[in-house]
Amino acid sequence: MPEQLQGQVAIITGSSSGIGAAIAQCMAAAGAKVVVNYVRSSKGAEEVVGEIEAAGGKAIAVQCDVSQEDQVLNLFAQTYAAFGTVDILVNNAGLQRDAKFVDMTLDDWNWVINVNLTGQFLCSREAAKEFIKRGVVSECSCAAGKIICISSVHEVIPWGGHCNYAASKGGVRLLMQSMAQELAPHKIRVNSIAPGAIKTPINRSAWETPEAFNDLLSLIPYNRIGVPEDIGKAAVWLASDDSDYVHGEVLFVDGGMTLYPGFATGG
Ligand code: NAD
């Protein structure tokens, strides 16, 4: 059986660490040529590229701040220079800048919205232009291109102390669905993955002490924290033709966090 993403090119934003790094590795293992995007230090991205190459895959590292239009254009230009086209975009770059609502500065708000939401818009627009221009390459995929938005359970679970983050992910939900509606006639598939608690640098404070970790587990019916590979495997499936009829959907990969665990024994 051929590898699921053989002959395809994938850009994964923010893939020098955490979930993005795992998606890059899983997609490379499935046969894709991978663009590993980083924003500041190239160290993590070079490690990911090295691991992919050591396993026999192809990858390059490209610097880009996804909230900056000129840098996004350059990310795609560098992708085309190295690999000729793009078939899969994973909008993974994201960050938190937490504050109590009344203490949240405009800078806190804008920074998170610019990276988590505007960054997904800018990258998706460039990918969609290329998918429309190139069309379906039937030896590679039934679709002309695939966009996967990394959202969060906080696109549906309100999150005090993180209003900017929850608003950005709620925005990703309707950005994804609206793109899916508009781009479907071009055979472009658009979906989201909404992770629950995945052990990465972004949420260190939620798992690094035993007390915090136990509090976290009480929110997860399946009773384990997620690992980045949980999202990597889901992303490979959503990018592959195995999910060809899945479009405009949010795949929650959260150990049941969105099942309102507080109601398990009462309510
Ligand atoms: P992470 O901090 O390891 O990864 C985020 C990545 O985004 C980093 O590599 C960072 O350098 C990059 N980034 C930040 N600003 C950027 C910018 N302006 N341009 C390009 N890249 C930028 O954390 P993670 O948990 O791997 O997060 C990945 C995604 O998953 C984020 O969108 C996050 O919101 C989402 N998510 C994570 C969890 C979790 O529990 N870890 C849960 C739900 C959603």
Boltz pocket constraint, residues with backbone or C-beta under 6 A from the ligand:
constraints:
  - pocket:
      binder: B
      contacts: [[A, 13], [A, 14], [A, 15], [A, 16], [A, 17], [A, 18], [A, 19], [A, 20], [A, 37], [A, 38], [A, 39], [A, 40], [A, 64], [A, 65], [A, 66], [A, 67], [A, 91], [A, 92], [A, 93], [A, 94], [A, 95], [A, 115], [A, 150], [A, 151], [A, 152], [A, 153], [A, 194], [A, 195], [A, 196], [A, 197], [A, 198], [A, 199], [A, 200], [A, 201], [A, 202], [A, 203]]
      max_distance: 6.0
